[in-house]
């Protein structure tokens, strides 16, 4: 059975194993360095809110959190990653839905934002299905030195 819960220190190492390549690291955490390390997760835990894991049969199969939290205004959903063996099964939709509930209901935010690289088509379309709309495109440089587009999206509370 799938459950979502707050991250504990004991989860850090298992969270690191969700990201298996430099390219994936860039998509999930562009300012991080591959390989994802326990120290980087600790750093995230100091800067971000609502660090959340998706757990199924005692295995961590997903991770997400909130960042750039502005009380009574907005927050971004970030570091959304699903274990490679569990992709394509609707888990991304479930974890984003959970994070939206946390942001809108627990924190009573009027707006939630999310950012996604334009090459991550599955995630981009998922966010549009939720009702996110693009409001800004930012140029970034990927690990291979290529120019890429980071699409910033937002959604108002219903």
C-alpha positions in Angstrom: 0.0 0.0 0.0 1.3 3.4 -0.9 1.7 6.0 1.8 3.2 9.5 2.0 5.1 10.6 5.1 7.6 13.1 6.3 11.3 12.4 5.7 13.4 11.2 8.6 17.2 11.2 8.9 17.1 7.5 8.3 15.6 8.1 4.8 18.4 10.2 3.4 20.5 7.4 2.0 17.5 5.8 0.3 16.4 9.1 -1.2 19.9 9.5 -2.8 19.4 6.2 -4.6 16.4 7.5 -6.4 18.6 9.6 -8.8 20.7 7.3 -11.0 22.4 9.7 -13.5 23.8 13.2 -13.9 21.1 14.0 -16.4 18.4 12.9 -14.0 20.0 14.9 -11.2 19.9 18.0 -13.4 16.1 17.5 -14.1 15.3 16.9 -10.4 17.8 19.2 -8.6 19.7 21.4 -11.1 21.8 23.1 -8.4 22.8 19.7 -6.9 25.8 17.7 -7.9 25.7 14.0 -9.0 25.9 11.7 -7.3 23.1 12.8 -4.9 24.6 12.6 -1.4 23.3 12.4 2.2 24.9 15.8 2.8 22.9 17.3 -0.1 19.7 15.9 1.3 20.6 17.3 4.8 21.1 20.7 3.1 17.7 20.4 1.5 16.1 19.6 4.8 17.5 22.9 6.2 16.3 25.0 3.3 13.0 23.4 2.3 9.7 22.4 3.9 7.5 19.3 3.9 10.2 16.9 2.7 8.0 13.9 1.8 8.7 10.4 0.7 6.3 7.9 -1.1 6.7 4.5 0.6 5.4 1.2 -0.7 6.2 -2.1 1.1 8.9 -0.4 3.2 10.7 1.0 0.1 11.1 4.6 -0.7 9.9 5.0 -4.3 9.4 8.8 -4.5 10.4 12.1 -3.0 9.2 15.7 -3.2 9.2 18.9 -1.1 8.2 22.6 -1.0 10.7 25.4 -1.4 10.7 29.2 -1.8 7.8 29.1 0.7 6.2 32.5 1.3 3.6 32.4 4.0 0.1 33.3 2.8 1.4 33.6 -0.7 3.0 30.7 -2.5 5.5 27.8 -2.6 7.1 25.7 -5.3 6.8 21.9 -5.4 10.4 20.7 -5.9 12.7 17.7 -6.3 9.9 15.5 -7.6 11.5 12.1 -8.4 10.1 8.7 -8.7 12.1 5.5 -8.6 13.0 4.3 -12.1 11.2 1.0 -11.6 8.0 2.7 -10.6 7.6 5.2 -13.3 4.7 5.2 -15.7 2.3 3.8 -13.0 0.7 7.1 -11.9 3.0 7.7 -8.9 4.1 11.1 -10.1 0.5 12.2 -10.3 -0.1 10.8 -6.8 2.9 12.6 -5.2 2.2 15.9 -6.9 -1.5 15.6 -5.8 -0.3 15.0 -2.2 2.0 18.0 -2.3 -0.7 20.2 -3.7 -3.0 19.1 -0.8 -0.2 19.9 1.7 0.3 23.4 0.1 -3.3 24.3 -0.3 -4.9 22.7 2.7 -2.2 22.5 5.4 -0.5 25.8 4.6 -3.6 27.5 3.1 -1.5 28.9 0.2 -3.5 30.7 -2.5 -0.9 29.7 -5.2 1.4 26.8 -5.9 4.2 26.8 -8.4 6.4 24.2 -10.1 9.3 24.3 -12.5 10.1 21.7 -15.2 12.6 21.5 -18.0 10.9 21.6 -21.4 12.5 18.3 -22.4 10.7 16.5 -19.5 7.6 16.1 -21.6 5.8 13.6 -19.3 6.2 15.9 -16.3 5.3 19.0 -18.3 2.0 17.4 -19.5 1.2 16.1 -16.1 1.5 19.5 -14.6 -0.7 21.0 -17.3 -3.3 18.2 -16.5 -3.3 19.4 -12.9 -4.1 23.0 -14.1 -0.7 24.6 -13.9 -0.1 27.3 -16.4 3.3 28.6 -17.6 4.2 32.1 -16.6 7.9 32.4 -17.3 10.7 30.5 -19.2 14.2 30.7 -18.0 17.3 29.7 -19.9 19.6 27.2 -18.1 22.7 25.3 -19.2 22.6 21.5 -18.9 25.5 19.3 -17.8 26.6 18.9 -21.4 26.8 22.7 -21.9 23.5 22.9 -24.0 21.0 25.7 -23.6 17.7 24.4 -22.2 14.4 26.0 -21.1 13.1 25.8 -17.6 9.4 26.4 -17.6 7.9 28.0 -14.5 4.3 27.2 -13.9 1.7 28.2 -11.3 -1.8 27.2 -10.2 -4.2 29.0 -8.0 -6.2 27.4 -5.2 -9.5 26.1 -6.4 
